[in-house]
């Protein structure tokens, strides 16, 4: 999986309701693997059997309150990222999912107004750097809570593990000071 690019791009919105829990994002029967592509094949299958078959790279999930509630499994954001989901926009996130998403490099955006207004299938753009969600279909723009630069560094790197590896490699080469806090060596 490629690290996050900062420029927005058009994506299809997949809209779901409140309280989409991790057991729905990736059912427990598939927790025998951590392979992103294998998990992706079953993402959201109990909620939306067409999702894994139809989602395209860069598509965005838009959901209501408490997205990712339930168990603390990292498999849920891994499955979504493996399916090519470019970001999740929600009214709010369960805290453990929020952390797991960042740690696995899945961009997440909190925007209650966007989550309430965007309709399934709309074309949207998520501007992570600018803290905006654009509904191109309806011609509307919504403010989003921007992630702190440190967190954006983790997401851009592809998650916590790649971020740590990049910093360790830079430090081993005597370039530790060249890696900005929250960033990755270029």
DAZI-V669490 format. One record per residue. N is the residue number from 0. RES is the residue in three letters. NEAR is the number of other ideal C-beta (glycine too) atoms within 8 Angstrom. Layout:
n:N res:RES near:NEAR
n:N res:RES near:NEAR
//
This chain:
n:0 res:UNK near:7
n:1 res:UNK near:5
n:2 res:UNK near:10
n:3 res:UNK near:10
n:4 res:UNK near:5
n:5 res:UNK near:6
n:6 res:UNK near:4
n:7 res:UNK near:8
n:8 res:UNK near:7
n:9 res:UNK near:7
n:10 res:UNK near:13
n:11 res:UNK near:10
n:12 res:UNK near:16
n:13 res:UNK near:12
n:14 res:UNK near:10
n:15 res:UNK near:12
n:16 res:UNK near:6
n:17 res:UNK near:8
n:18 res:UNK near:9
n:19 res:UNK near:14
n:20 res:UNK near:11
n:21 res:UNK near:14
n:22 res:UNK near:9
n:23 res:UNK near:10
n:24 res:UNK near:12
n:25 res:UNK near:14
n:26 res:UNK near:9
n:27 res:UNK near:5
n:28 res:UNK near:4
n:29 res:UNK near:12
n:30 res:UNK near:8
n:31 res:UNK near:3
n:32 res:UNK near:7
n:33 res:UNK near:7
n:34 res:UNK near:7
n:35 res:UNK near:11
n:36 res:UNK near:7
n:37 res:UNK near:10
n:38 res:UNK near:16
n:39 res:UNK near:13
n:40 res:UNK near:7
n:41 res:UNK near:11
n:42 res:UNK near:15
n:43 res:UNK near:10
n:44 res:UNK near:10
n:45 res:UNK near:6
n:46 res:UNK near:8
n:47 res:UNK near:8
n:48 res:UNK near:6
n:49 res:UNK near:6
n:50 res:UNK near:13
n:51 res:UNK near:12
n:52 res:UNK near:6
n:53 res:UNK near:6
n:54 res:UNK near:11
n:55 res:UNK near:7
n:56 res:UNK near:5
n:57 res:UNK near:9
n:58 res:UNK near:13
n:59 res:UNK near:15
n:60 res:UNK near:15
n:61 res:UNK near:14
n:62 res:UNK near:14
n:63 res:UNK near:13
n:64 res:UNK near:8
n:65 res:UNK near:11
n:66 res:UNK near:17
n:67 res:UNK near:17
n:68 res:UNK near:10
n:69 res:UNK near:8
n:70 res:UNK near:6
n:71 res:UNK near:6
n:72 res:UNK near:9
n:73 res:UNK near:10
n:74 res:UNK near:12
n:75 res:UNK near:13
n:76 res:UNK near:13
n:77 res:UNK near:13
n:78 res:UNK near:16
n:79 res:UNK near:14
n:80 res:UNK near:13
n:81 res:UNK near:14
n:82 res:UNK near:11
n:83 res:UNK near:11
n:84 res:UNK near:12
n:85 res:UNK near:11
n:86 res:UNK near:13
n:87 res:UNK near:16
n:88 res:UNK near:18
n:89 res:UNK near:16
n:90 res:UNK near:12
n:91 res:UNK near:8
n:92 res:UNK near:13
n:93 res:UNK near:11
n:94 res:UNK near:6
n:95 res:UNK near:8
n:96 res:UNK near:14
n:97 res:UNK near:11
n:98 res:UNK near:8
n:99 res:UNK near:14
n:100 res:UNK near:14
n:101 res:UNK near:15
n:102 res:UNK near:11
n:103 res:UNK near:12
n:104 res:UNK near:15
n:105 res:UNK near:13
n:106 res:UNK near:12
n:107 res:UNK near:13
n:108 res:UNK near:15
n:109 res:UNK near:11
n:110 res:UNK near:14
n:111 res:UNK near:8
n:112 res:UNK near:8
n:113 res:UNK near:15
n:114 res:UNK near:13
n:115 res:UNK near:8
n:116 res:UNK near:10
n:117 res:UNK near:14
n:118 res:UNK near:9
n:119 res:UNK near:6
n:120 res:UNK near:7
n:121 res:UNK near:12
n:122 res:UNK near:10
n:123 res:UNK near:18
n:124 res:UNK near:11
n:125 res:UNK near:16
n:126 res:UNK near:10
n:127 res:UNK near:15
n:128 res:UNK near:7
n:129 res:UNK near:7
n:130 res:UNK near:9
n:131 res:UNK near:10
n:132 res:UNK near:15
n:133 res:UNK near:12
n:134 res:UNK near:16
n:135 res:UNK near:10
n:136 res:UNK near:9
n:137 res:UNK near:9
n:138 res:UNK near:5
n:139 res:UNK near:7
n:140 res:UNK near:7
n:141 res:UNK near:12
n:142 res:UNK near:8
n:143 res:UNK near:13
n:144 res:UNK near:8
n:145 res:UNK near:8
n:146 res:UNK near:11
n:147 res:UNK near:7
n:148 res:UNK near:8
n:149 res:UNK near:8
n:150 res:UNK near:10
n:151 res:UNK near:12
n:152 res:UNK near:14
n:153 res:UNK near:14
n:154 res:UNK near:15
n:155 res:UNK near:11
n:156 res:UNK near:12
n:157 res:UNK near:11
n:158 res:UNK near:12
n:159 res:UNK near:9
n:160 res:UNK near:7
n:161 res:UNK near:12
n:162 res:UNK near:13
n:163 res:UNK near:8
n:164 res:UNK near:8
n:165 res:UNK near:12
n:166 res:UNK near:12
n:167 res:UNK near:8
n:168 res:UNK near:9
n:169 res:UNK near:12
n:170 res:UNK near:10
n:171 res:UNK near:6
n:172 res:UNK near:6
n:173 res:UNK near:5
n:174 res:UNK near:9
n:175 res:UNK near:8
n:176 res:UNK near:4
n:177 res:UNK near:6
n:178 res:UNK near:13
n:179 res:UNK near:5
n:180 res:UNK near:6
n:181 res:UNK near:10
n:182 res:UNK near:9
n:183 res:UNK near:12
n:184 res:UNK near:10
n:185 res:UNK near:2
//
